């Protein structure tokens, strides 16, 4: 099954070089893969995966190991953002 992984801000550095301009990569993942399972190959630091959305809906940290992705899902992740 295919899902789209989008990484924003400093997290784009974890994408393959060719995918960084678009900040997204298409993934072939097994049926039933979870959010945590889909991003595991990218070795994202846990502290930097602050905001996680699937199809625009927030997935809280305690649900990321159990939230199964579906074919066509878009998984988007942002690091903590500071501003003022």
C-alpha positions, -999 to 999 in steps of 0.1 A, spaced: 0 0 0 12 36 -6 12 65 18 27 99 15 51 111 42 56 149 45 82 163 68 84 200 75 109 226 87 142 210 100 127 175 96 131 177 58 168 169 64 157 133 72 141 128 37 161 114 8 179 143 -10 156 141 -41 125 144 -19 136 175 1 124 201 -24 89 188 -22 92 179 15 74 146 7 81 111 -3 58 83 -14 62 51 7 53 15 -1 44 1 33 27 -31 45 -10 -33 52 -16 -23 88 16 -3 93 13 22 121 24 58 122 55 47 143 62 19 119 60 41 88 85 66 101 109 42 118 132 39 87 138 77 88 152 77 124 134 108 134 142 120 169 112 114 191 115 149 205 112 164 170 80 147 161 58 171 179 28 176 156 17 144 137 -13 145 113 -29 118 92 -51 133 65 -51 165 84 -62 150 118 -40 151 148 -26 118 161 -17 121 198 17 106 209 0 78 228 -19 66 197 10 67 172 21 31 179 -15 18 174 -29 41 147 -29 20 115 -24 38 82 -46 31 51 -37 32 14 -36 67 2 -31 83 36 -10 115 40 12 115 71 25 149 79 50 157 107 63 190 121 89 196 148 83 219 177 79 255 165 88 285 186 77 320 178 69 352 194 
